[in-house]
Amino acid sequence: MSAALPQVSGSFGEKPTLTFPDAAPSPELEVTVLERGDGEIVEAGDDIEVHYLGQSWGGRVFDNSYDRRSSISFGIGVGQVIAGWDEGLVGQQVGSRVLLSIPSHLGYGDRGVPQAGIKGGDTLVFVVDIVGTRR
């Protein structure tokens, strides 16, 4: 039985909106594929291209690529991003929309990112659209 997770509106490529349950977040990484793509499988060491929206659990959106109309690319599974992304996105398929609920120990921990409005201990929720991958 998985923990209660936010409801996500919108489909792949559209800026999502999250509606949070009246429940505490799971202390574990929760990964839910909202729409499964039919592209290549993302492997550790790939460069992955994504659109994303990040929001603190029950809080405000702290970052999203949809408003910038520009996806981002980075190495996945190699420590270039927070551990929750490395663990949650490796093994997914290109074209997928994935919901990640990332506890603080796999995010920004006790220090948070105050300039982004992320407090220490915050659970982070991301909706990630996997646009492409390069080996």
C-alpha positions in Angstrom: 0.0 0.0 0.0 1.6 3.2 -1.1 1.3 6.5 0.9 -1.2 9.1 0.0 0.2 11.1 -2.8 -0.9 14.4 -4.4 -3.3 14.4 -7.3 -1.8 15.7 -10.5 -3.8 17.5 -13.2 -2.6 18.1 -16.8 -0.9 15.7 -19.2 2.6 15.2 -20.6 4.1 18.4 -21.7 1.6 20.6 -19.9 2.4 22.5 -16.6 0.8 20.3 -13.9 -1.1 21.4 -10.9 -0.8 19.4 -7.6 -3.5 18.9 -5.1 -2.2 17.6 -1.8 -3.9 15.0 0.5 -4.6 15.9 4.1 -1.9 13.5 5.2 1.7 13.5 6.1 4.2 12.5 3.3 5.8 9.2 3.3 9.3 9.0 4.9 10.3 6.9 1.8 10.8 7.8 -1.8 7.5 7.3 -3.7 7.6 7.0 -7.5 4.4 6.8 -9.5 4.3 6.7 -13.3 1.3 8.9 -14.3 1.7 8.4 -18.0 4.0 5.7 -19.4 6.0 6.6 -22.4 7.1 4.2 -25.1 10.7 5.5 -25.6 14.1 4.3 -24.5 14.7 3.2 -20.9 16.7 5.8 -18.9 20.0 4.2 -17.7 22.4 5.5 -15.1 25.0 7.6 -16.8 22.7 8.9 -19.5 22.1 12.6 -20.2 18.4 13.0 -19.6 16.2 15.9 -20.9 13.2 16.8 -18.8 10.5 19.3 -18.0 9.6 19.5 -14.4 7.6 21.2 -11.6 8.9 21.1 -8.0 6.8 21.9 -5.0 7.3 21.5 -1.2 4.8 19.0 0.3 1.6 21.1 0.9 3.6 24.3 0.2 4.3 26.4 -2.8 5.9 25.7 -6.2 9.6 26.5 -5.9 10.7 25.8 -9.5 9.3 24.7 -12.8 10.6 24.6 -16.4 7.2 25.0 -18.1 7.0 28.7 -17.4 10.5 29.1 -18.9 9.5 27.1 -21.9 12.8 25.4 -21.7 13.6 21.8 -20.7 16.8 21.0 -18.8 19.4 18.3 -19.4 21.8 16.6 -16.9 23.5 13.4 -16.1 21.2 10.9 -14.3 22.3 8.3 -11.8 25.7 9.9 -11.3 25.1 12.4 -8.5 24.5 15.6 -10.5 21.1 16.0 -9.0 19.4 15.1 -5.7 19.4 11.4 -4.8 15.6 11.2 -5.2 15.9 12.1 -8.9 18.8 9.7 -9.4 16.8 6.8 -7.8 13.4 7.7 -9.1 14.1 8.4 -12.8 16.6 5.7 -13.7 14.6 2.8 -15.3 11.8 5.0 -16.5 10.9 5.4 -20.2 11.3 8.4 -22.4 7.8 10.0 -22.9 6.8 9.2 -19.3 5.3 11.6 -16.8 6.5 10.6 -13.3 5.5 11.8 -9.9 8.3 11.8 -7.3 7.7 12.3 -3.6 11.2 12.8 -2.2 11.8 12.8 1.6 14.4 15.3 2.8 17.2 12.7 3.2 17.0 12.1 -0.6 16.5 15.8 -1.3 18.2 18.8 0.4 18.2 17.4 4.0 18.3 19.5 7.1 19.8 22.5 5.3 17.2 22.9 2.6 17.6 25.7 0.0 16.4 28.8 1.8 16.8 31.1 -1.3 14.4 28.7 -3.2 11.9 28.6 -0.3 12.8 25.0 0.6 13.1 24.5 4.4 15.3 22.0 6.0 13.4 18.7 6.4 11.0 19.5 3.6 9.5 16.6 1.5 9.8 17.6 -2.2 7.3 16.6 -4.8 8.2 16.8 -8.5 6.3 16.0 -11.6 8.8 15.1 -14.3 8.2 14.7 -18.0 11.0 12.7 -19.6 11.6 14.3 -23.0 14.7 12.4 -24.1 17.9 10.6 -23.2 21.4 10.4 -24.7 24.0 7.8 -23.9 
